[in-house]
Structure formats: C-alpha cells, structure tokens
Amino acid sequence: MNLAINRLLAVGLLLLLSLSALVMAEEPTSATTEPTRLENLNQELLSLSASLKDAKGTDREALLFQLFQTNDSLREQLAQDFERGAISKDEFLKYLKVQEEYVNGSYNYLENYSVKLAEQIESSSDENKLSLIGKFKEVESSLNNLFKVSQQNIEWYRNIEWPKAASRLEKVLEERLAQRLRQASASTKYYGQQIKLIEQQLSVSPDSEVSSLQLKRLITEQRLNISSNSLSAMVTIADALGQDTSEYKRQLFETTGDVTVNLLDWSVLKSILSNWVTTLVDWIKNNLSQVLIQVTIFAAVLAITWFAARFVRKLVGNIVSNKSFRLSTLMQNFFESISSKAVWFIGILMALSQVGLDLTPVLTGFGIAGVVIGFALQDTLSNFAAGMMLLIYRPFDVGDFVFAGGVDGKVDSMSLVNTTIKTFDNQIIIVPNSKIWGDVIKNVTHERVRRVDMVFGIGYSDDVLKAEALLAEIVESHPSVLRSPEPMIKLHTLNTSSVDFIVRPWVKTDDYWDVYWDVTRAVKLKFDEQGISIPFPQQDVHLHMVNGSATAPTT
C-alpha cells in the first residue's frame, strides 16, 4: 500500500480515537454500577482504537473495519435504549453529536481511500486487480452504509425535535448523495459498455487471447457489480428523501435486468419507454437509408428467386416427363419439388448476404444442426431413406391399387417420408415409407392386363360337358374378356360335395371387377335356367323306428 493510503489510515485512526475518548469523557461509568451494553460497546471501541496504534498493513485495515462494525452495533443499541427510555434525551443528544462527527470524518476518509484504491487497481496488472477489488468492495460497502447512517441521524434529530440540526444534515446529505449518484451512474454505464466490448472481442479473438479477455471480463463484471450496488443503495436513500430517481432505476434495470416493484412505477416505465424511443429514433436517423436499400435488394432477390424457382420447376418438369426417361409420376414430382426448393435455398442465402449477413456461421450452423437433427430424427431419416428407395425402384406409382404396409387402396400421393393411400371406402391413410419398404408390396394394377380367377361348382349328377359349354359361352360372350390370351375353363377338382370348374378369363386391369361380377351373375342365372345345380353344404338326417318309438338319429 502506498504512502498516501497509509496517511489516510493514520487520519482515520486519530479520528476514531478522538471520538471514542469524547464519548468516554462525557459518559463516565460508576465503579459500583454494572456497565450497560451501550457502555460496553463504547469500551470496545476504545480497545480497538488502542490496538490500532501498533497495527500495520492488513491488520490495521481489519481493525479499522471492525471499528466500523462495532460502531454500527453501538448505534443499534443506542436506538433501542432511547426507545425504551434507558437513556435521557440529553444523553442521547451527546451520542448523536459524536455520531455526526463520526459520519463526517469517516466519509472523508473512506472517500479518499476509495479513490486511491481505484487508482491502484487501474495501475496494477490483471492478476493483482482481483485482490485489490475485494478491498475496494469493502470500502464502497462501508461508504454506502455511511449514507444510511447519515439518514438515520437526520431521523433521530427529528425525533428529539431538533429540526435545525436535521435540516443542516439533510442539506449535506443531499449534496453528497447527488455527487455519489452521478459517480455510481457513470461507473455503471462505463463498465456495462466495457463488458459488451469485451464480449465482441471474445467472439473474434484467437484462442491465445481468450484467457486474458475472460479474466478482463471477470474483473469488469466485479467492478460493474460494485458500482450497480452502490447506485441501488443511493437510489433507496434518494427515494426516502423524496427525490426523483426514475432515470437511475431505468439504468439499473437496463444494466442488471432485475425486475423489481419499482418497474410498476409510472415514472420508471415512462423513463424506460422514453429511452427506448430515443434510441430507436437515433437508430432510424442513422441507418434508415441504408436499411431501406438493403430491404429493397432483399425483396428484389426474393422476387427474382420466385420467378427462377417457377421457371426451373417447369423446365425440370418438361424434362423428366419425357417418355424416353420412363420416370414414374412419383419420381417426376420429386425432381420438380427438389429443383424448386434448391433454387429457393440458394436465393434466400444470396438475399441474406446482400443485407450484410455473414453466411459462414450460418452454413456452419446448418452443418452442426444437421448432425444434431440426424440423431434426434432417426426414424424420420429411416422413412426418408425408404422413400428414396421407393422412388428409385418404383414398385408402384400414383393411381395404382396396392397392398402395402398392411393397407390396401389406391396410391394418392407420396413424399420422401410417407405415402398417402386412399382406401376403397374413401378413407385417407398415411403410411410411413419405412413400413412400406420393410414389408411385402403387392401392386394390383401395375400390369395392363389381369387374369380373373373364378371357381364354379356343379353337382355330381349334373352334366359336366353341358356345364363346361355354358361356362365357355358366358365368358366368350362378355365384351370385356380378351381373346388373347385365351380364357381357360377346366374341370379342376372333384370336391366333397361338388365338381369344381376353374374359369380364368383375361381382361384389362380396369375391367377386372366388372368382368368378375358380370360372369358370376350370368353363371347363376344360366345354371338355374338349364337346371344345373350349384351345390352347397348340407346334411341328411335318418330316423330309425324301433317298436313304435324313434331311436337316436343318424346321419
């Protein structure tokens, strides 16, 4: 510690010694009377003052701050004794005058000590600043406490009806308070700006400078915390004195972000809103023309991208729809969609670059986000891969009737993650592509020609040749049955209760169900007309009569 600080400590020591001696001289303690707690605290002050004579360095500072704490305890006891009438008004006034002198001397001492410590912090290396900041914080806290003590002295003078002394002290307090509010406000604003500047430097600095900048940020944050605490303490005292502190409360809110009851005060809200409006107006004045130009360019690039995306989509659609490529409708839709989206992606990146956005961190962020999303959306990526396989191998197309993923119906649409199938009763079912690709796929309408498989049975007593001729006549007479390949009509099975014919005509895929239903209807009508039976399951029950009574039935 330099010579100036040692001198200040000596001045503080002499001040406290003189104050304690004054109190003791005015309040002698009888040898036969047990001392009160107030007198004990006063005696403790004398002992600490005596110890300060031989103390040096950090021991002296510790004793000095212990003196401050003991005096705070003495004040608490003094207030309690006065409230319960343990001391007279005159005795209370004597102590109060000593406290007034104590505030004046301590204020000058701590203020000078704070200035010297601040200068020493600024001239020290970053490694030594942390220890000095700890001392600085204690000094500032003691200085803030002196303002509370001074305010309490004013209230005490008013309680004992000494208005002139109270007015005199209040005037001094207001002058000191105004000065400290300005200092704390300026320091809070300065260190807040410094933290923002360090944050900007950290974002662009090489790794070799990061550790020193982080230490600098830590020191600055501690200085900001000390100054904001001082500002908050002074605002509380200023409020008690009836002063307007809305601007300082706004600054505390914007610096610390703490939401307190003070924000409900209209004057504080008005100050915050006024500051925001002023900042916005200044920003508009300085940047409006540039922003308008950038917005115009951004909109122009997006407009060009919109026309380009439509043009590319149409061009790709014409190319992939060429019959020589033999691409499915699903694949055509995929290429059209992906080409349009690719143009939009490039166009948006170009538009963002025109407004001054650095695309390097954006693209890096896309890469990192891609890895994270890949782990988080494994099932979706599985559907995506299955969708790509379905597009490549083309097991079905839009409009096909399929049995896939446990669902049967008409393929309505398809994306890279799912397929939409419309059932025969007009329900819409969305099936994940991974479920379709991982299961059996049955495409009913993939081929242009299908065979209709039907089985018709006749009784064993019916004419087989006649039935065969009737079946051939019905099939060949249907206009939708193809002549090539030829229909097949064969006696297939001698079944338990019937003689079964297989009837297999070939039809166009679109005519499948019409032929199936028409032939089935015609066979029933023709067989009934020609007296040919169509067997169905039945049982014969026989009853045996024994001596006029029926026995158990047999079959």
Number of C-alpha atoms within 10 A of each C-alpha: 10 9 8 12 17 15 12 17 21 15 16 20 22 14 17 24 19 16 19 21 16 14 19 15 10 11 14 9 13 8 7 6 7 9 12 13 13 18 19 12 18 20 17 17 24 21 14 19 23 14 15 23 13 9 14 13 10 10 12 19 15 13 18 21 14 14 21 18 14 17 19 16 14 21 20 12 17 19 16 14 17 14 10 8 10 14 15 10 11 10 13 18 15 14 17 18 15 15 19 16 14 22 18 13 16 20 21 15 20 20 15 15 21 20 13 17 20 15 11 17 18 11 11 12 10 14 12 12 17 18 11 16 19 13 14 21 19 14 18 19 16 19 21 21 18 20 20 17 18 21 20 14 22 22 16 17 20 15 11 12 11 14 14 11 15 18 14 11 17 18 12 12 20 17 10 13 18 13 12 16 21 13 15 22 20 14 19 25 18 14 22 20 15 17 18 12 12 16 15 11 14 18 9 9 13 9 9 8 11 15 11 14 16 14 14 17 20 14 19 19 16 16 21 24 18 22 24 23 19 25 25 19 18 23 21 15 19 19 12 10 13 8 13 13 17 21 17 20 23 21 20 21 17 14 17 13 10 10 11 10 7 14 17 10 11 11 17 21 17 15 17 20 13 12 15 12 12 12 12 12 13 12 11 13 10 11 11 13 11 12 13 11 13 18 16 13 16 19 13 13 18 19 13 12 21 16 12 16 22 16 13 19 21 14 13 19 18 12 15 19 16 11 9 8 9 11 17 20 18 19 20 19 19 17 16 21 16 13 19 20 15 13 18 19 14 11 21 16 17 17 21 18 14 16 16 9 13 12 13 9 10 12 12 11 12 13 12 12 11 12 12 11 14 13 10 11 12 11 14 18 17 16 23 19 17 22 22 18 16 21 22 13 9 14 16 22 23 16 16 18 22 22 19 23 19 11 16 19 23 23 22 18 17 24 17 20 19 20 21 19 27 19 17 11 7 10 10 15 16 15 19 23 27 23 16 21 18 11 12 12 17 15 18 17 19 16 10 10 16 18 19 19 12 14 15 19 22 22 18 16 10 15 13 17 10 13 22 16 11 16 23 17 12 15 25 15 11 13 10 17 22 17 12 9 12 12 19 15 18 15 17 14 13 14 12 9 15 20 20 22 22 18 22 20 27 23 25 17 16 13 15 19 12 11 21 17 10 13 20 15 11 16 19 14 11 15 17 12 9 11 10 19 18 18 15 10 7 6 6 6 7 10 12 11 11 8 6 7 9 10 11 9 10 9 7
